[in-house]
């Protein structure tokens, strides 16, 4: 484990005013990964944006864990659809370009 790629969960909770139990519930639901070393929990730095987003949904909008899971699932699905649309548009552009050059 490269320590510079992780932040202690306790430190995150104190700095962001988030309950440690909330972070652990995110982990237990599979929304984030927690690494435990010598009974201390760590969050990967690349997951901080997600944890902060989940915390805002929970604390500012009063959305429960099940709602956060549903929102996360829908956002992932929406991103996949957007990527598919971009791919199809690029394919269509290539097809249209080839048709124009044939005329």
ZIURKA-V46750 format. One record per residue. N is the residue number from 0. RES is the residue in three letters. PSI is psi in degrees with one decimal (999 if undefined). OMEGA is omega in degrees with one decimal (999 if undefined). D_CENTER is the distance of its C-alpha to the mean C-alpha in Angstrom with 1 decimal. Layout:
N,RES,PSI,OMEGA,D_CENTER + N,RES,PSI,OMEGA,D_CENTER
This chain:
0,UNK,121.2,176.1,21.0 + 1,UNK,113.2,-172.7,21.0 + 2,UNK,-26.7,-179.3,21.0 + 3,UNK,-6.5,178.0,20.0 + 4,UNK,3.3,-175.4,16.5 + 5,UNK,156.0,173.7,15.9 + 6,UNK,138.5,177.9,16.5 + 7,UNK,134.3,-179.0,18.4 + 8,UNK,-38.4,179.0,16.6 + 9,UNK,-41.7,179.8,19.8 + 10,UNK,-43.3,177.4,19.8 + 11,UNK,-46.1,-177.9,16.4 + 12,UNK,-41.6,179.7,17.6 + 13,UNK,-47.3,-176.8,20.9 + 14,UNK,-32.8,-176.4,19.7 + 15,UNK,3.3,179.5,17.2 + 16,UNK,50.7,-178.5,19.5 + 17,UNK,139.8,178.6,17.2 + 18,UNK,139.3,179.7,18.9 + 19,UNK,-35.7,179.9,18.4 + 20,UNK,-32.0,177.5,18.7 + 21,UNK,-45.1,178.9,15.7 + 22,UNK,-41.7,179.4,13.5 + 23,UNK,-34.6,178.0,15.5 + 24,UNK,-33.5,174.0,15.0 + 25,UNK,-41.0,179.0,11.2 + 26,UNK,-46.5,-177.8,12.2 + 27,UNK,-27.9,178.6,15.0 + 28,UNK,-6.0,177.3,13.1 + 29,UNK,9.2,-179.7,10.9 + 30,UNK,-29.9,177.3,7.5 + 31,UNK,163.9,175.7,7.8 + 32,UNK,135.4,175.8,10.8 + 33,UNK,132.3,175.2,13.8 + 34,UNK,131.8,-178.5,16.7 + 35,UNK,126.7,177.1,20.1 + 36,UNK,121.8,-180.0,23.0 + 37,UNK,49.2,177.8,26.3 + 38,UNK,22.7,176.6,25.0 + 39,UNK,132.6,-176.5,22.5 + 40,UNK,139.8,179.3,18.7 + 41,UNK,144.1,177.4,16.4 + 42,UNK,134.7,176.3,12.8 + 43,UNK,139.1,-178.4,11.8 + 44,UNK,-34.8,-179.1,11.8 + 45,UNK,-6.5,176.8,9.1 + 46,UNK,-3.5,-175.7,6.6 + 47,UNK,-40.1,179.5,8.6 + 48,UNK,-43.4,179.0,7.0 + 49,UNK,-44.3,-178.8,4.2 + 50,UNK,-41.7,177.9,7.5 + 51,UNK,-40.6,178.7,9.5 + 52,UNK,-45.4,179.2,8.0 + 53,UNK,-39.9,179.6,8.5 + 54,UNK,-41.8,177.5,11.8 + 55,UNK,-43.2,178.5,13.0 + 56,UNK,-41.0,-176.6,12.6 + 57,UNK,-50.6,-172.7,14.6 + 58,UNK,-36.2,-177.3,17.1 + 59,UNK,-35.4,-177.2,17.8 + 60,UNK,-1.6,177.3,17.6 + 61,UNK,42.1,178.3,18.6 + 62,UNK,130.3,-178.4,16.2 + 63,UNK,174.5,-175.4,16.5 + 64,UNK,-40.2,179.4,14.2 + 65,UNK,-39.3,176.9,15.2 + 66,UNK,-40.0,178.1,14.5 + 67,UNK,-42.2,177.9,10.9 + 68,UNK,-43.0,179.8,10.6 + 69,UNK,-43.9,178.7,12.4 + 70,UNK,-44.9,179.9,10.5 + 71,UNK,-44.1,179.3,7.2 + 72,UNK,-45.8,-179.1,9.7 + 73,UNK,-38.9,178.6,11.5 + 74,UNK,-39.1,176.4,8.9 + 75,UNK,-42.4,180.0,8.3 + 76,UNK,-41.6,178.8,12.0 + 77,UNK,-40.5,178.4,12.8 + 78,UNK,-41.6,179.0,11.3 + 79,UNK,-40.1,178.9,13.3 + 80,UNK,-40.7,177.9,16.3 + 81,UNK,-39.9,178.2,16.2 + 82,UNK,-39.4,178.0,16.3 + 83,UNK,-41.5,178.4,19.1 + 84,UNK,-42.7,178.6,20.9 + 85,UNK,-41.9,178.2,20.9 + 86,UNK,-45.7,-179.9,22.2 + 87,UNK,-36.8,177.0,24.8 + 88,UNK,-41.3,179.7,25.9 + 89,UNK,-37.4,176.8,26.5 + 90,UNK,-41.4,178.9,28.5 + 91,UNK,-40.3,178.6,30.4 + 92,UNK,-43.8,178.6,31.2 + 93,UNK,-44.4,179.3,32.6 + 94,UNK,-46.1,-179.8,34.6 + 95,UNK,-37.0,178.5,36.0 + 96,UNK,-41.7,179.0,36.9 + 97,UNK,-38.5,178.8,38.8 + 98,UNK,-38.7,179.1,40.6 + 99,UNK,-38.0,-178.5,41.6 + 100,UNK,-19.7,179.4,43.1 + 101,UNK,-19.3,-177.5,45.1 + 102,UNK,999,999,46.8
